[in-house]
Amino acid sequence: MKPPFFMNRKEGARMDWMSMISDVGFPIIVTFYLLNRIETKVDQLTQSINDLAMSFK
């Protein structure tokens, strides 16, 4: 049975890590960027709803 790639101590282990980071890193960066944008929109929407509720009182 072949050990998992992260337990491989051969010469190619560094390339496996670099490949994994390049494959997984970009989607993670994009996800954090989009979550940050959505968070600011949700904060603005919450503030608008609170302002609207206060105007009815």
C-alpha positions in Angstrom: 0.0 0.0 0.0 1.3 3.4 -1.0 1.6 6.0 1.9 -0.2 9.4 1.5 1.6 12.0 -0.5 2.3 14.2 2.6 4.2 11.4 4.3 6.4 10.9 1.2 10.0 11.9 2.0 11.3 11.5 -1.5 12.5 14.2 -3.8 9.1 14.8 -5.4 7.4 15.5 -2.0 8.2 19.2 -2.4 6.5 19.3 -5.8 3.5 17.5 -4.4 3.1 20.3 -1.8 3.6 23.0 -4.3 1.1 21.5 -6.6 -1.4 21.1 -3.8 -1.0 24.7 -2.7 -1.4 26.0 -6.2 -4.5 23.9 -6.8 -6.2 24.6 -3.5 -4.7 28.1 -2.7 -6.5 30.0 -5.5 -10.0 28.8 -4.7 -9.3 29.7 -1.0 -8.2 33.2 -1.9 -11.3 33.7 -4.1 -13.6 32.4 -1.4 -12.2 34.7 1.2 -12.5 37.7 -1.2 -16.1 36.9 -2.0 -17.0 36.3 1.6 -15.5 39.6 2.5 -17.6 41.4 -0.1 -20.8 39.6 0.9 -20.1 40.5 4.6 -19.9 44.2 3.8 -23.2 44.0 1.8 -24.9 42.1 4.7 -23.7 44.8 7.1 -25.1 47.5 4.9 -28.4 45.7 4.5 -28.6 45.2 8.3 -28.0 48.9 8.9 -30.6 49.8 6.3 -33.2 47.5 7.9 -32.4 49.0 11.4 -32.8 52.5 10.0 -36.1 51.6 8.4 -37.4 50.1 11.6 -36.4 53.2 13.5 -38.2 55.4 11.0 -41.5 53.6 11.8 -41.3 54.3 15.5 
